[in-house]
């Protein structure tokens, strides 16, 4: 229940984060300035103006909230299940039957039923030998 609410918050936060980043104006020459294309000073790397406007603060807050929500959701999803091994699960073997086709020997096979073993008949005792 609460994970669904957190996921909805994460989606809304990601929309705010994307909007805040895309609405910001560029700070200069972009990647070309970072690699010495426009200027190689430290101001070109970080930008020359202060990062104090509303969109910059909104992007920092939205980014922090996004990371926090993602961490909470990850922890919540791993606590619900205990790790199990595939080898611990019982293997259910489905009953397999022979395919029945016309003229097949499988149709005429009757399973054998085992009956209790009857005692073997006793052999008659040998007769005493006659003396001549």
trRosetta pair geometry for C-beta under 8 A, 3 or more apart (Angstrom, degrees):
i j d omega theta_ij theta_ji phi_ij phi_ji
1 4 6.3 -56 -162 25 26 108
1 5 7.1 19 146 -11 60 106
2 5 5.3 -50 -152 38 45 116
2 6 6.2 47 149 -20 71 103
2 76 7.8 -120 94 -149 103 155
3 6 5.5 -52 -146 39 36 112
3 7 6.3 40 153 -23 67 103
3 73 6.5 104 -145 -131 90 85
3 76 5.7 -177 -92 123 106 140
3 77 7.2 100 -131 -71 142 81
4 7 5.7 -51 -148 34 31 112
4 8 6.6 33 152 -18 63 103
5 8 5.8 -53 -151 35 31 111
5 9 6.5 32 150 -17 64 105
6 9 5.5 -52 -148 38 35 113
6 10 6.3 40 151 -23 66 104
6 69 5.9 173 -174 -159 94 98
6 72 6.4 -125 -151 101 146 117
6 73 5.5 178 125 -79 132 99
6 76 7.5 116 40 29 161 157
7 10 5.4 -50 -147 33 34 115
7 11 6.5 35 153 -19 64 102
7 73 6.8 97 -75 -115 73 140
8 11 5.8 -51 -150 34 33 111
8 12 6.4 30 153 -14 65 106
9 12 5.8 -56 -146 40 32 109
9 13 6.0 32 155 -20 66 109
9 69 6.0 -151 104 -124 108 145
10 13 5.7 -55 -144 39 28 112
10 14 6.3 31 155 -22 63 105
10 66 6.8 94 -146 -135 76 67
10 69 4.6 -175 -87 130 92 138
10 70 6.7 107 -129 -67 129 68
10 73 6.8 -19 -52 -32 148 147
11 14 5.8 -53 -149 33 30 111
11 15 6.7 31 152 -19 63 102
12 15 5.7 -53 -153 32 34 112
12 16 6.6 32 151 -15 66 104
13 16 5.7 -54 -149 38 35 110
13 17 6.1 38 152 -22 67 106
13 62 5.7 168 -172 -156 83 83
13 65 5.2 -134 -141 107 142 116
13 66 5.1 -178 128 -79 124 78
13 69 6.4 147 31 12 156 152
14 17 5.4 -51 -144 36 33 115
14 18 6.3 34 157 -19 65 103
14 66 6.2 96 -79 -116 70 122
15 18 6.0 -53 -148 36 29 109
15 19 6.3 27 155 -16 63 109
16 19 5.8 -59 -147 40 30 110
16 20 6.1 29 157 -20 66 109
16 58 7.1 -113 163 170 103 108
16 62 4.9 -152 106 -116 103 137
17 20 5.9 -56 -144 37 27 109
17 21 6.4 22 159 -15 63 108
17 59 6.4 91 -146 -138 66 65
17 62 3.9 -175 -82 134 81 127
17 63 6.0 114 -130 -67 123 61
17 66 5.8 1 -51 -45 153 140
18 21 6.0 -60 -148 38 28 107
18 22 6.1 17 160 -11 66 113
19 22 6.1 -62 -140 43 27 104
19 23 6.0 20 164 -17 65 115
20 23 6.2 -60 -140 38 24 107
20 24 7.0 37 157 -37 58 99
20 55 5.3 168 -162 -161 79 76
20 58 4.3 -148 -123 107 140 110
20 59 4.1 -172 123 -72 122 79
20 62 5.8 154 22 17 146 147
21 24 6.1 -47 -161 10 32 114
21 59 5.3 104 -70 -121 71 129
23 55 5.6 -136 93 -128 103 139
24 55 4.9 176 -83 127 83 135
24 56 6.7 87 -112 -71 128 70
24 59 6.9 -29 -43 -33 133 145
26 30 6.5 -41 -156 -66 126 88
27 47 3.5 -51 178 -117 139 119
27 48 7.3 161 179 23 91 66
27 49 6.8 -139 -137 33 92 97
28 33 5.1 -3 123 -14 117 170
28 38 6.8 -158 161 72 108 161
28 44 6.3 -151 133 -142 161 68
28 47 6.1 -170 -8 -120 115 68
28 48 6.7 102 -67 1 125 98
29 32 4.8 -91 154 74 110 95
29 33 3.1 125 64 -43 115 109
29 34 8.0 -161 89 -12 99 60
29 37 6.1 -165 154 85 142 109
29 38 3.8 -172 -40 -19 162 144
29 39 7.7 151 6 17 141 81
29 44 6.9 -6 33 -157 115 105
30 33 6.3 120 53 13 36 97
30 34 7.6 -71 130 -5 40 99
31 34 5.4 -52 -153 31 43 116
31 35 6.6 19 158 -3 71 107
32 35 6.5 -70 -151 46 31 95
32 37 3.3 -55 169 53 88 158
32 38 6.1 86 114 -23 96 91
33 36 8.0 101 -170 -27 29 6
33 37 5.8 -79 -70 59 33 92
33 38 4.1 -26 -103 33 85 117
33 39 6.2 5 -152 39 92 74
33 44 4.4 -139 168 -177 108 109
33 45 7.8 -159 126 -73 94 37
34 37 8.0 18 42 16 46 97
34 44 7.0 -171 -82 132 39 95
34 45 5.9 83 -122 -117 76 67
36 39 7.7 -98 -143 109 43 14
36 40 4.5 10 -114 -83 84 103
38 44 6.0 178 81 -137 103 134
39 43 7.4 -16 108 72 137 92
39 44 4.2 177 78 -58 98 143
40 44 6.8 -64 -97 45 8 142
41 44 5.3 107 61 0 71 99
41 45 7.8 -131 105 -4 47 86
42 45 5.6 -50 -156 29 45 114
42 46 6.6 7 160 10 74 106
43 46 6.8 -74 -144 54 30 85
43 47 7.3 -61 177 107 63 16
43 48 4.9 41 176 -92 112 80
44 47 8.0 37 -156 -77 20 26
44 48 7.8 5 -79 -50 42 91
47 51 7.5 93 74 -62 136 94
51 56 4.7 -160 -174 173 83 157
52 56 6.9 6 -3 63 6 134
52 57 7.4 24 -162 -46 38 106
53 56 5.3 92 59 10 74 104
53 57 7.3 -146 97 -2 37 92
54 57 5.9 -61 -149 41 31 107
54 58 6.1 31 155 -21 67 110
55 58 5.5 -53 -142 38 32 113
55 59 6.3 32 157 -20 65 104
56 59 5.9 -53 -148 34 30 108
56 60 6.6 29 153 -16 63 105
57 60 5.8 -55 -149 37 33 110
57 61 6.3 28 156 -14 67 108
58 61 5.9 -57 -144 41 30 108
58 62 5.9 27 159 -16 66 111
59 62 5.8 -54 -138 42 29 109
59 63 6.1 33 158 -22 63 108
60 63 5.8 -56 -147 36 26 112
60 64 6.4 25 156 -16 62 107
61 64 5.8 -56 -148 37 30 109
61 65 6.2 27 156 -15 66 108
62 65 5.8 -54 -143 40 31 109
62 66 6.2 38 154 -26 64 106
63 66 5.6 -52 -147 32 30 115
63 67 6.6 27 156 -16 63 103
64 67 5.9 -55 -149 36 31 107
64 68 6.3 28 154 -16 65 109
65 68 5.7 -56 -145 40 32 111
65 69 6.1 30 158 -17 67 108
66 69 6.1 -57 -145 39 26 107
66 70 6.3 26 157 -18 63 109
67 70 5.8 -56 -146 37 29 111
67 71 6.4 30 155 -20 64 107
68 71 5.8 -56 -149 35 30 111
68 72 6.4 27 155 -17 65 106
69 72 5.7 -54 -144 38 33 109
69 73 6.2 31 157 -17 66 108
70 73 5.9 -56 -146 39 29 110
70 74 6.3 30 155 -21 63 107
71 74 5.8 -56 -148 34 30 111
71 75 6.4 25 156 -15 65 106
72 75 5.9 -57 -147 39 31 108
72 76 6.1 29 155 -18 65 111
73 76 5.7 -56 -141 40 30 111
73 77 6.2 28 160 -20 65 107
74 77 6.0 -56 -146 35 28 107
74 78 6.6 18 159 -13 63 109
75 78 6.2 -63 -148 38 29 104
75 79 6.5 29 157 -25 65 109
76 79 6.1 -55 -147 28 30 111
76 80 7.3 36 159 -29 59 102
77 80 6.5 -51 -161 17 34 113
78 81 7.2 -81 -159 49 37 85
81 84 7.9 -82 172 -7 100 98
84 88 5.9 -114 -175 58 89 130
84 89 7.3 75 150 -53 124 93
85 88 4.5 98 65 -6 92 102
85 89 7.7 -150 97 -12 59 78
86 89 6.1 -46 -165 17 41 113
97 100 7.9 -22 139 -29 112 93
98 104 7.9 -177 138 148 115 136
98 106 4.1 -145 116 -141 134 139
98 109 7.9 46 40 43 152 138
99 104 7.6 -133 102 -130 73 171
99 106 7.0 106 75 54 44 166
100 104 6.3 -170 -156 56 44 140
100 106 5.8 -134 -101 98 59 117
100 107 5.6 86 -146 -77 98 91
101 104 4.3 99 60 -38 79 127
101 106 7.5 73 27 41 72 117
101 107 8.0 -122 60 -33 39 112
104 107 5.4 105 74 -8 86 94
105 108 6.0 -65 -158 44 50 102
105 109 6.4 61 147 -41 76 101
106 109 5.8 -45 -148 14 35 117
